[in-house]
């Protein structure tokens, strides 16, 4: 059914504890998307708030752990010759830290340092291009509306892990656990 699976990082494969309410307050967020808000600011103000966001992200990343079965699912997908990608709004530094710490393997990774981020379709499109994947054969696995929207706009299917979050958008698939991904690619 699917020959390519693109995962989200935070909340999907990584159990990271962000205090989004506090972060939004300190950033004086005026838009839904933190990154859209930051990159709409004048340079000096943006740099100051980026440092604040990076500090919170670094702390959450260093204290984070993988959700159960993540490594096993990634290994199983590799054995099935399913291409895997990682699309995250986190920084490349934090993403590389997690990949190295947990010895994770992805065929390609896109972070906000690529200059594109969810809910836009560009991160998914870039991964599909790099992985030579067709939209109809691509599954985006995430935990939020951003994952659903980016997959939909890119023409891919979405599978969402419900992690005590209310969604405004409907994915094609709802997963009870990360292992359910394996049922969708067989």
N, C-alpha and C positions, 0 to 999 in steps of 0.2 A: 504493500500500500504506500508506504513512505520510504524513500531512499536517503533522505536527509532529515536530521533532527537538529534544530537550533534551540539551545537552552538559554534561559535567563539565569542570572547569577543570584543576586540577593532575593531571598524569599522562595527561591525555586530549588536550587541545589545547595545554597548556603543559608544557614540559619544565623542571620545577623540581626542584632538587636538595635535598630535605629529608633531614636525618639523623634519621629518626623514632626510632631507638633512643636517640640522645642526648637528643632532646626528651622522650621518655617517661621516661627516667631522671631528668632534671632536674625534670620535673613530678611525679615520684613517682606515676606513673600506677597506679591500682588497678583501672581498668576498661578494656575494649577501646577504647571511644570516648573520645578526648581531650576532646571538648566535653561529653559526658555527665559525665565526671569533673570537669571544671572547674565546671560549673554545679550540681554536688552539694556543692560546698565552701562554707564560710562566706564571707560577702562579702569580708572583708579578705584572706583567703588566696586566694580566687578572683581578685581584682583583681591581686594580686602575680603569680600564675601566668599570668594572661591577658597581662600585660605581657611576660613571658618568651616565651610562645608567639608573640605579635605580633612580637617582635624577630626570632625565627627566621624567621617567615613573611615579614617585610619583606625580610630579606636574601635569602632564596630567590627571592622575587618579583622583586626588582630585578635579580637575576642570571639569571633564567629567559629562555628563548626559546620561540617557537612551534615545535611539531612541523611537519615539512614538510607542505605542501598544505592547512593549516588555512584560510588566508584564501581560497584557491581553492574549497574545499568550501563554506564559508559563502556565498560569492558565488554559486556554482552553485545552492545551495538557495534563495537569495533570488530568483534568476531563474526558478526552478521554482515560485515562490509557496508554498514550504514554510516554515511558521513555525518560528522557532528560539528556543530558550530556553537559559539557562545556570543550572545549579544547582551551587553550590559551598559547601563548608564553610569556605572562606576568608573573609576579611573583605571588606566592601564597599570599603574604602579600597584594598586590594590588587587586588581585582577591577577596580575602575574604573581603576587605574593600568595594568593589562594591556590593558584594552579601549581606553583612549586611546592608549597607547604603540604598539599594533599596529593601531590603527584598525579594530577589530572591530565588527561590528554584530549585535546580537541583538534580537529583538522584546521580550524581557523577561529579567530577571535576578533570581535569588534567592540571597542569601548567608546566612551564619549570623547576620548583623545583623538579619535578618527574625525572629529568635527561633526558627527551625526549622532542622534540619540532618539530613543523611543519617546513618545508614541509615533514618531515619523516612520515611514516605511523604509527609509534609506539604509539603516543598519541591516535589515533583513535582506534587502535587495543586494547589498554589497556582499554579504555572506553567500547568498545563492549564486552570485556571479563568481566569486572566488572558488566555491565548491562545485561549480558547474551543475547546479541543481535547478530543476524545473519547479515553478511555484506549486503546481498540483501534486508534486511528490515531496513537498517540504512541510514538516510539522514544526511549529514553534511552541515550545513548552515554557510556560511561565506561571505567574501567580497574580497578575494584575490586568486591569483594563489596558494599560500601555502595551502589554504583550499581545492582547487580542487585537487592538487597533493596528499595531505595526504589522502583524501577520496578515490581517485582512487587507490592508492597503497594498501589501506586497503580493497578494494573490495566494498566500499560503494558508494552511489550516492552523488553528490554534487549539492547544490542549492546556487546560488550566488546573493547577493544584489549588484546591480551596484551602487557604491558610487563614481561617477566621477573618476573611475579608469579604465585604459586600461588593459585588461587581455591577457595573451599570450596563456592560455589554455582554453578549452571549457568545461563548466560544463554541467551536464545533464539538469539542470533547471536554469532559470534566474527569479529572483523574483523582482517585482516592489516595494514591501514593505514586512515587516516581517509577516504581516497577511496572505500573500500568502502561507506560510508554512502550514497553516490549510487546504488549498485546496489540498495539496499533501498527507496528512495523512488520509483523509476521505475515 
